[in-house]
Amino acid sequence: MEILITGGKGQLARAFQKFFAQKGLSYQAFSHREFDISDLKAVLSAVRTLRPRVIINCAAYNLVDKAEEDFQEAFRVNTLGPYNLRLAASEVGAFLIHFSTDYLHWLRLNLTGRPSQRGWSRLESSTQNSK
Ligand SMILES: NC(=O)c1ccc[n+]([C@@H]2O[C@H](COP(=O)([O-])OP(=O)(O)OC[C@H]3O[C@@H](n4cnc5c(N)ncnc54)[C@H](OP(=O)(O)O)[C@@H]3O)[C@@H](O)[C@H]2O)c1
């Protein structure tokens, strides 16, 4: 397989699928239910089997308000997920594409004056994956 897309039902993933279909490129998109990027064992197993040349990570936890109470889930998806994909990609020599957010969340303070929890989870993944 050439291109593996995660978060397949999301906005960005659907735009990629439309584009690749138009260009006649070989890709496979997986929904959250089919491919959970926060599950390292599942990620390694799928990537070892599919052996894509490129992985496009369109999976993300984007629920800004909910992330304040559910930081663990935001962290699992936005921080551990890209890290898991990076491990799997390097194992099979795939190129990993990961998107940053279009907002500077860590600068957006919540009512207590702290950066938002989703902001922390996004900052972590941006830092990790820029190494
Ligand atoms: N859309 C834009 O204009 C835009 C602009 C700049 C940057 N970005 C970045 O692009 C990425 C995707 O954004 P988007 O707008 O396409 O978001 P989206 O529409 O919310 O899609 C995110 C997808 O990720 C899935 N997902 C959540 N947790 C997952 C997990 N653990 N494993 C696998 N899939 C999971 C969601 O599935 P469920 O809903 O079933 O949980 C959803 O289908 C984000 O990093 C975002 O910051 C997007």
The ligand as a MOL file (V3000), in Angstrom:
LIG
                    3D

  0  0  0     0  0            999 V3000
M  V30 BEGIN CTAB
M  V30 COUNTS 48 52 0 0 0
M  V30 BEGIN ATOM
M  V30 1 N -9.6540 20.9740 9.2350 0
M  V30 2 C -8.8050 21.9900 9.1130 0
M  V30 3 O -9.0630 23.0120 8.4350 0
M  V30 4 C -7.4430 21.9310 9.8020 0
M  V30 5 C -6.6230 23.0560 9.7440 0
M  V30 6 C -5.3680 22.9970 10.3590 0
M  V30 7 C -4.9430 21.8500 11.0040 0
M  V30 8 N -5.7690 20.7890 11.0530 0 CHG=1
M  V30 9 C -5.2800 19.6120 11.7660 0
M  V30 10 O -5.5630 18.4320 11.0180 0
M  V30 11 C -5.8750 17.3560 11.8750 0
M  V30 12 C -7.2600 16.7880 11.5540 0
M  V30 13 O -8.2330 17.8210 11.7060 0
M  V30 14 P -9.7580 17.6500 11.2340 0
M  V30 15 O -10.3110 19.0200 11.1130 0
M  V30 16 O -9.8430 16.7250 10.0670 0 CHG=-1
M  V30 17 O -10.3740 16.9680 12.5360 0
M  V30 18 P -11.7330 16.1230 12.6760 0
M  V30 19 O -12.6670 16.4260 11.5690 0
M  V30 20 O -12.1730 16.3190 14.1000 0
M  V30 21 O -11.2270 14.6300 12.4930 0
M  V30 22 C -10.4430 13.9910 13.4440 0
M  V30 23 C -10.6870 12.5190 13.3000 0
M  V30 24 O -9.8170 11.8410 14.2110 0
M  V30 25 C -10.5310 10.7120 14.6970 0
M  V30 26 N -9.9370 10.2400 15.9380 0
M  V30 27 C -10.0830 10.6990 17.2080 0
M  V30 28 N -9.3750 9.9610 18.0640 0
M  V30 29 C -8.7560 8.9820 17.3260 0
M  V30 30 C -7.8950 7.9050 17.6420 0
M  V30 31 N -7.5150 7.6540 18.9130 0
M  V30 32 N -7.4570 7.1220 16.6220 0
M  V30 33 C -7.8360 7.3490 15.3480 0
M  V30 34 N -8.6790 8.3470 14.9860 0
M  V30 35 C -9.1210 9.1640 15.9660 0
M  V30 36 C -11.9550 11.2390 14.8960 0
M  V30 37 O -12.8530 10.1550 14.9350 0
M  V30 38 P -14.1020 10.1640 15.9640 0
M  V30 39 O -14.8230 11.4430 15.7150 0
M  V30 40 O -14.8680 8.9300 15.5860 0
M  V30 41 O -13.5020 10.0920 17.3430 0
M  V30 42 C -12.1200 12.0930 13.6390 0
M  V30 43 O -12.6530 11.3240 12.5660 0
M  V30 44 C -5.7890 17.9440 13.3020 0
M  V30 45 O -4.4970 17.6890 13.7840 0
M  V30 46 C -6.0080 19.4160 13.0890 0
M  V30 47 O -5.4640 20.2140 14.1240 0
M  V30 48 C -7.0100 20.7870 10.4700 0
M  V30 END ATOM
M  V30 BEGIN BOND
M  V30 1 1 1 2
M  V30 2 2 2 3
M  V30 3 1 2 4
M  V30 4 1 4 5
M  V30 5 2 4 48
M  V30 6 2 5 6
M  V30 7 1 6 7
M  V30 8 2 7 8
M  V30 9 1 8 9
M  V30 10 1 8 48
M  V30 11 1 9 10
M  V30 12 1 9 46
M  V30 13 1 10 11
M  V30 14 1 11 12
M  V30 15 1 11 44
M  V30 16 1 12 13
M  V30 17 1 13 14
M  V30 18 2 14 15
M  V30 19 1 14 16
M  V30 20 1 14 17
M  V30 21 1 17 18
M  V30 22 2 18 19
M  V30 23 1 18 20
M  V30 24 1 18 21
M  V30 25 1 21 22
M  V30 26 1 22 23
M  V30 27 1 23 24
M  V30 28 1 23 42
M  V30 29 1 24 25
M  V30 30 1 25 26
M  V30 31 1 25 36
M  V30 32 1 26 27
M  V30 33 1 26 35
M  V30 34 2 27 28
M  V30 35 1 28 29
M  V30 36 1 29 30
M  V30 37 2 29 35
M  V30 38 1 30 31
M  V30 39 2 30 32
M  V30 40 1 32 33
M  V30 41 2 33 34
M  V30 42 1 34 35
M  V30 43 1 36 37
M  V30 44 1 36 42
M  V30 45 1 37 38
M  V30 46 2 38 39
M  V30 47 1 38 40
M  V30 48 1 38 41
M  V30 49 1 42 43
M  V30 50 1 44 45
M  V30 51 1 44 46
M  V30 52 1 46 47
M  V30 END BOND
M  V30 END CTAB
M  END
